[in-house]
Amino acid sequence: MKNIRKLLSLCLVIIMLTNTIAFGEININENIKGALLGDLETGEVLYEYNINEQLAMASVTKIMTYLVMMDAVSKGEISLDDDVVISGHAAATEGSNFGILSGETVKLSLLVKGMLIVSGNDCATAIAEHVGKTEDNFVIMMNSKASELGLLSASFVNPHGLPIDDNETGQNHMSVSDIYKLVRHILLTYPQMLEVTKEPQLVVPERNYSKTATNPILGIVEGADGLKTGYTDKAGLCLVSTMPVKGNGQDYRLVAILMGSATAEERLEKTKLLLEYGKNNFTMEKLADTSQSMDSVYITNSKLGKVDIFPAQDYSKLVNKEDIVRTKITYNQEVKAPLSKGDKIGTISILVNDEEVGQVDATVNENIEKANIFVRILRFFSSLFE
């Protein structure tokens, strides 16, 4: 019996250790072309693999198509309520489709749903023609927008991602790091995209249409509400996903990118691992708060003497729960009164595991008057006897 108890105890310890490792670190690099996990607001990268290689991006392309379209909407050039007359060219677009017909009229808002929820290539072409007048002109707009955003790896040949041919020049391309920049820009600029991409299916009763969303994590990963799938032979199975992390004082959004998976099951499982790794191992910490004093310093010629020091701005960062975080303040060589509210008197360094990750100015948050001559003389003589 004792031996059995010992064996059970040992098994329990092994299980606990295994679980700790599973949630403490991950490695999903095998059999994929690239991956990234990051924080939407700060742009901090929490996990990365092969993020700088230019990769075929398949239908992930449609994120850029949506961005160019929304820019036109925001400028008042078009409206999501527009009636779009479908061309024969758009209706004949190959690959995944929503089923629009040549000559029919479809609301632009419905084309957006068809493009993002069920990955309709035909919808992407119709949107491109409506915004750019021709598909070719819209592709020019896509490449121009990529240059504007500094997406140096981006190269587009069409608005949907279906290869023109098997050559490298016949594919839409972008690196994982640039896809991350694109996603951050679009979700911070047009967060309403998530109202579409969160839908688990597209149902259009008047068209007798009902189809499940292509995004496999919806309803599988709690809270996941986007963003876009992709697949071609060259690109492999791709998925850009996102989810908010809220509760227990937390409020941030994760972005996960997985490119070039070999199987749908692997794409889903590795995406789940990325998102759960971010949720379970990181916490958003406010490391500098403008409302909280971070130090006090004695200014010999000031009326107050000891003065509270405040950061000039808030500084928040997503940190691993095992990280050691501290701050270090370096003061200017000479700090003398008088000082005005907001004057910089030094630099606050934010260190994670003894590596500097950011800086904010150290300031005073009130006017600091100079002490009169009698106070300064009294302080001088007092210091002689200390």
C-alpha positions as CSV (number, residue, x, y, z in Angstrom):
1,M,0.0,0.0,0.0
2,K,2.8,2.4,0.9
3,N,4.5,1.7,-2.5
4,I,1.2,2.4,-4.3
5,R,0.8,5.7,-2.4
6,K,4.4,6.7,-3.3
7,L,3.7,5.8,-7.0
8,L,0.5,7.9,-7.0
9,S,2.3,10.8,-5.4
10,L,5.1,10.6,-8.0
11,C,2.6,10.5,-10.8
12,L,0.8,13.6,-9.4
13,V,4.1,15.5,-9.2
14,I,4.9,14.6,-12.8
15,I,1.5,15.7,-14.0
16,M,1.8,19.0,-12.1
17,L,5.3,19.6,-13.6
18,T,4.1,18.7,-17.1
19,N,1.2,21.1,-16.8
20,T,3.5,23.9,-15.7
21,I,5.8,23.4,-18.7
22,A,2.8,23.2,-21.0
23,F,1.5,26.6,-19.9
24,G,5.0,28.1,-19.3
25,E,6.5,27.7,-22.7
26,I,5.5,26.5,-26.2
27,N,7.2,25.5,-29.4
28,I,4.9,25.3,-32.5
29,N,7.6,25.8,-35.2
30,E,7.5,22.4,-36.7
31,N,5.7,22.0,-40.0
32,I,4.7,25.7,-40.4
33,K,6.1,28.6,-42.3
34,G,5.8,31.3,-39.7
35,A,4.0,32.4,-36.5
36,L,3.6,35.3,-34.2
37,L,1.7,36.2,-31.1
38,G,1.5,39.8,-30.1
39,D,-0.4,42.5,-28.2
40,L,-2.7,44.7,-30.3
41,E,-2.2,48.0,-28.5
42,T,1.5,48.0,-27.6
43,G,2.7,46.0,-30.6
44,E,4.8,43.8,-28.3
45,V,5.7,40.4,-29.7
46,L,5.2,37.6,-27.3
47,Y,6.2,34.7,-29.6
48,E,7.7,34.6,-33.0
49,Y,9.0,32.2,-35.6
50,N,10.3,33.1,-39.1
51,I,8.5,36.4,-39.1
52,N,10.6,38.3,-41.7
53,E,10.4,35.9,-44.7
54,Q,8.1,37.0,-47.5
55,L,5.4,34.4,-47.7
56,A,2.4,33.6,-50.0
57,M,-0.6,34.8,-48.0
58,A,-3.6,33.4,-49.8
59,S,-7.0,34.8,-48.6
60,V,-5.3,36.7,-45.7
61,T,-5.1,39.2,-48.6
62,K,-8.7,40.2,-47.9
63,I,-7.6,42.1,-44.7
64,M,-5.9,44.6,-47.0
65,T,-8.9,44.6,-49.3
66,Y,-11.1,45.5,-46.4
67,L,-8.7,48.3,-45.3
68,V,-8.5,50.0,-48.7
69,M,-12.3,49.8,-48.9
70,M,-12.8,51.3,-45.4
71,D,-10.4,54.1,-46.2
72,A,-12.7,55.0,-49.1
73,V,-15.8,54.8,-46.8
74,S,-14.1,57.0,-44.2
75,K,-13.4,59.6,-46.9
76,G,-17.0,59.6,-48.0
77,E,-16.2,58.3,-51.4
78,I,-18.4,55.3,-51.0
79,S,-20.9,53.9,-48.5
80,L,-21.4,50.5,-47.0
81,D,-25.1,51.0,-48.0
82,D,-24.1,51.3,-51.7
83,D,-25.8,49.1,-54.2
84,V,-23.1,47.3,-56.2
85,V,-23.9,46.0,-59.7
86,I,-22.0,42.7,-60.1
87,S,-19.9,42.4,-63.2
88,G,-19.4,39.3,-65.2
89,H,-15.7,39.4,-64.2
90,A,-16.5,39.5,-60.5
91,A,-19.1,36.7,-60.7
92,A,-16.7,34.5,-62.6
93,T,-13.9,34.8,-60.0
94,E,-12.6,31.3,-59.2
95,G,-12.0,29.7,-55.9
96,S,-14.1,30.0,-52.7
97,N,-17.2,32.1,-53.4
98,F,-20.4,33.6,-52.1
99,G,-22.3,32.9,-55.3
100,I,-23.0,36.4,-56.6
101,L,-24.4,36.6,-60.2
102,S,-23.5,38.8,-63.1
103,G,-25.9,41.7,-63.4
104,E,-27.5,41.5,-60.0
105,T,-27.3,44.3,-57.4
106,V,-25.9,43.5,-53.9
107,K,-25.3,45.8,-51.0
108,L,-21.6,46.6,-50.3
109,S,-22.1,45.6,-46.7
110,L,-23.3,42.1,-47.7
111,L,-20.3,41.8,-50.0
112,V,-18.0,42.6,-47.0
113,K,-19.7,39.8,-45.0
114,G,-19.3,37.4,-48.0
115,M,-15.6,38.3,-48.3
116,L,-14.7,38.1,-44.6
117,I,-17.0,35.4,-43.2
118,V,-17.0,32.8,-46.0
119,S,-14.0,34.1,-47.8
120,G,-15.8,34.8,-51.1
121,N,-13.3,35.6,-53.8
122,D,-16.1,36.9,-56.0
123,C,-17.1,39.4,-53.3
124,A,-13.5,40.6,-53.0
125,T,-13.4,41.3,-56.8
126,A,-16.7,43.1,-56.7
127,I,-15.5,45.3,-53.8
128,A,-12.3,46.0,-55.7
129,E,-14.2,47.1,-58.8
130,H,-16.6,49.2,-56.8
131,V,-13.8,51.1,-55.0
132,G,-11.2,51.3,-57.7
133,K,-13.5,51.2,-60.8
134,T,-11.3,48.4,-62.1
135,E,-9.6,45.4,-60.3
136,D,-6.2,46.5,-61.7
137,N,-6.6,50.0,-60.3
138,F,-7.6,48.6,-56.9
139,V,-4.5,46.4,-56.8
140,I,-2.4,49.6,-57.4
141,M,-4.3,51.1,-54.4
142,M,-3.5,48.0,-52.3
143,N,0.3,48.2,-53.0
144,S,0.2,52.0,-52.4
145,K,-1.4,51.5,-49.0
146,A,1.2,48.9,-48.1
147,S,4.0,51.3,-49.0
148,E,2.2,54.0,-46.9
149,L,2.2,51.7,-43.9
150,G,5.8,50.7,-44.3
151,L,4.9,47.0,-45.2
152,L,8.1,46.5,-47.2
153,S,7.5,42.8,-47.8
154,A,4.0,43.3,-49.3
155,S,3.2,42.6,-52.9
156,F,-0.3,42.2,-54.3
157,V,-1.5,41.0,-57.7
158,N,-5.2,40.7,-56.9
159,P,-7.7,41.6,-54.1
160,H,-8.5,38.0,-53.0
161,G,-5.3,35.9,-52.9
162,L,-6.0,33.2,-55.4
163,P,-2.8,32.7,-57.4
164,I,-2.7,33.9,-60.9
165,D,-0.2,31.1,-61.7
166,D,2.4,28.9,-59.9
167,N,5.2,31.4,-60.2
168,E,6.2,33.5,-57.3
169,T,5.1,36.7,-59.2
170,G,1.6,35.2,-59.4
171,Q,1.0,35.2,-55.7
172,N,0.2,37.9,-53.1
173,H,3.0,38.0,-50.5
174,M,3.7,39.5,-47.1
175,S,5.9,38.6,-44.1
176,V,4.4,37.6,-40.8
177,S,5.8,40.7,-39.1
178,D,4.1,42.9,-41.8
179,I,0.8,41.0,-41.5
180,Y,1.0,41.9,-37.8
181,K,1.6,45.6,-38.5
182,L,-1.4,45.5,-41.0
183,V,-3.7,43.8,-38.5
184,R,-2.7,46.3,-35.7
185,H,-3.4,49.2,-38.0
186,I,-6.8,48.0,-39.2
187,L,-8.1,46.9,-35.8
188,L,-7.0,50.2,-34.2
189,T,-8.4,52.2,-37.0
190,Y,-11.5,50.2,-38.0
191,P,-12.4,48.0,-35.0
192,Q,-15.9,47.5,-36.4
193,M,-14.3,44.8,-38.6
194,L,-14.7,42.5,-35.6
195,E,-18.5,42.9,-35.7
196,V,-18.3,41.0,-39.0
197,T,-15.5,38.5,-38.4
198,K,-17.0,37.4,-35.0
199,E,-20.0,35.8,-36.8
200,P,-19.9,32.0,-36.8
201,Q,-22.0,31.7,-40.0
202,L,-23.4,33.8,-42.7
203,V,-27.2,33.5,-43.1
204,V,-29.0,35.5,-45.9
205,P,-32.7,34.3,-45.9
206,E,-33.6,36.3,-49.1
207,R,-30.8,34.4,-50.9
208,N,-31.7,31.1,-49.3
209,Y,-28.1,31.1,-48.2
210,S,-26.5,29.7,-45.0
211,K,-22.8,28.7,-44.6
212,T,-20.5,28.3,-41.7
213,A,-17.6,30.8,-41.3
214,T,-14.2,29.6,-42.5
215,N,-12.6,30.7,-39.2
216,P,-12.2,27.4,-37.2
217,I,-11.6,29.0,-33.8
218,L,-14.9,30.8,-33.5
219,G,-16.8,29.0,-30.7
220,I,-13.8,26.8,-30.0
221,V,-11.5,29.4,-28.3
222,E,-13.6,31.4,-25.8
223,G,-13.8,35.1,-26.8
224,A,-12.1,34.7,-30.2
225,D,-13.8,37.1,-32.6
226,G,-11.6,37.2,-35.8
227,L,-10.0,37.4,-38.1
228,K,-9.2,35.7,-41.5
229,T,-8.3,32.3,-42.9
230,G,-6.3,31.5,-46.0
231,Y,-5.3,28.5,-48.1
232,T,-3.5,27.8,-51.4
233,D,-1.0,25.1,-52.3
234,K,1.8,27.6,-52.1
235,A,0.7,29.3,-48.9
236,G,-0.5,26.3,-47.0
237,L,-3.2,26.7,-44.4
238,C,-3.1,30.1,-42.7
239,L,-5.0,31.8,-39.9
240,V,-4.9,35.3,-38.5
241,S,-6.8,35.3,-35.2
242,T,-7.6,37.6,-32.3
243,M,-9.3,37.6,-29.0
244,P,-9.7,40.0,-26.0
245,V,-8.4,39.1,-22.6
246,K,-10.6,40.7,-19.9
247,G,-11.3,40.3,-16.2
248,N,-9.2,40.3,-13.0
249,G,-8.0,43.8,-13.9
250,Q,-6.9,42.7,-17.4
251,D,-8.0,44.4,-20.6
252,Y,-5.9,43.7,-23.7
253,R,-6.2,42.0,-27.1
254,L,-4.0,39.2,-28.5
255,V,-3.3,38.8,-32.2
256,A,-2.1,35.4,-33.4
257,I,-0.7,34.6,-36.9
258,L,-0.1,31.1,-38.2
259,M,1.1,30.7,-41.7
260,G,1.7,27.6,-43.8
261,S,0.3,24.8,-41.7
262,A,0.1,21.4,-43.4
263,T,-3.3,20.3,-42.0
264,A,-6.5,22.0,-40.8
265,E,-6.2,20.2,-37.4
266,E,-2.7,21.4,-36.9
267,R,-3.6,25.0,-37.8
268,L,-6.4,25.0,-35.2
269,E,-4.4,23.3,-32.5
270,K,-1.4,25.6,-32.9
271,T,-3.6,28.7,-33.0
272,K,-5.2,27.6,-29.7
273,L,-1.8,27.0,-28.2
274,L,-0.7,30.5,-29.2
275,L,-3.8,32.2,-27.8
276,E,-3.9,30.2,-24.6
277,Y,-0.2,30.8,-24.1
278,G,-0.8,34.6,-24.3
279,K,-3.8,34.5,-22.0
280,N,-2.3,32.2,-19.3
281,N,1.2,33.5,-19.1
282,F,1.1,37.2,-19.6
283,T,-0.5,40.1,-17.7
284,M,-0.9,43.8,-18.6
285,E,1.0,45.8,-16.0
286,K,1.0,49.6,-15.6
287,L,4.7,50.1,-14.8
288,A,4.5,53.9,-14.7
289,D,1.4,55.9,-13.6
290,T,1.2,59.7,-13.8
291,S,-1.0,59.7,-10.7
292,Q,1.5,57.8,-8.6
293,S,4.8,59.2,-7.2
294,M,7.7,57.0,-8.0
295,D,10.3,58.6,-5.8
296,S,11.1,61.7,-3.8
297,V,14.3,63.7,-4.1
298,Y,15.8,66.3,-1.8
299,I,16.4,69.6,-3.8
300,T,18.6,71.6,-1.5
301,N,17.6,75.1,-2.6
302,S,13.9,74.4,-2.9
303,K,11.3,75.8,-0.5
304,L,9.8,72.3,0.1
305,G,13.1,70.5,0.4
306,K,11.9,67.0,-0.5
307,V,10.0,66.8,-3.7
308,D,7.9,64.0,-5.1
309,I,8.8,62.7,-8.6
310,F,6.2,61.5,-11.1
311,P,6.4,59.9,-14.6
312,A,5.6,62.3,-17.5
313,Q,3.3,59.6,-19.0
314,D,1.7,56.3,-18.2
315,Y,3.7,53.2,-19.4
316,S,2.0,49.8,-19.7
317,K,3.5,46.6,-20.9
318,L,2.4,43.0,-21.3
319,V,4.8,41.0,-19.1
320,N,5.3,37.3,-18.5
321,K,4.1,36.4,-15.0
322,E,7.5,35.0,-14.3
323,D,9.3,38.2,-15.3
324,I,11.1,40.4,-12.7
325,V,10.1,44.0,-13.3
326,R,11.7,47.1,-11.7
327,T,12.3,50.7,-12.4
328,K,15.5,52.8,-12.1
329,I,15.6,56.6,-12.0
330,T,18.6,58.5,-13.2
331,Y,18.5,62.2,-12.2
332,N,20.0,65.1,-14.1
333,Q,23.5,66.1,-12.9
334,E,22.2,69.3,-11.4
335,V,18.6,69.7,-10.1
336,K,17.8,73.1,-8.7
337,A,14.8,75.3,-7.9
338,P,12.9,77.1,-9.3
339,L,11.1,74.4,-11.3
340,S,7.8,74.5,-13.2
341,K,5.2,71.8,-13.2
342,G,6.2,69.2,-15.8
343,D,9.9,70.0,-15.8
344,K,12.1,67.0,-16.5
345,I,14.6,66.3,-13.8
346,G,15.7,62.8,-14.9
347,T,14.8,59.6,-16.7
348,I,12.8,56.6,-15.4
349,S,14.0,53.4,-17.0
350,I,11.7,50.3,-17.1
351,L,13.6,47.1,-16.7
352,V,12.3,43.5,-17.3
353,N,14.7,40.8,-16.1
354,D,17.3,43.6,-15.9
355,E,16.9,44.5,-19.6
356,E,15.7,48.0,-20.3
357,V,12.4,47.9,-22.3
358,G,11.3,51.5,-22.1
359,Q,11.9,55.0,-20.7
360,V,9.7,57.9,-19.5
361,D,10.7,61.3,-18.2
362,A,10.9,61.9,-14.5
363,T,9.1,65.2,-13.7
364,V,7.8,67.3,-10.9
365,N,4.0,67.7,-10.9
366,E,3.9,71.1,-9.2
367,N,5.8,74.4,-9.3
368,I,8.8,74.2,-7.0
369,E,9.8,77.5,-5.6
370,K,13.3,78.5,-4.5
371,A,13.9,78.8,-0.8
372,N,14.8,82.2,0.6
373,I,18.3,83.0,1.8
374,F,17.6,82.4,5.4
375,V,16.2,78.9,4.9
376,R,19.2,78.0,2.7
377,I,21.7,79.3,5.3
378,L,19.9,77.4,8.1
379,R,20.0,74.2,6.0
380,F,23.7,74.7,5.3
381,F,24.6,74.9,9.0
382,S,22.3,72.0,9.8
383,S,24.1,69.8,7.3
384,L,27.4,70.5,9.0
385,F,26.2,68.7,12.2
386,E,24.6,65.7,10.4
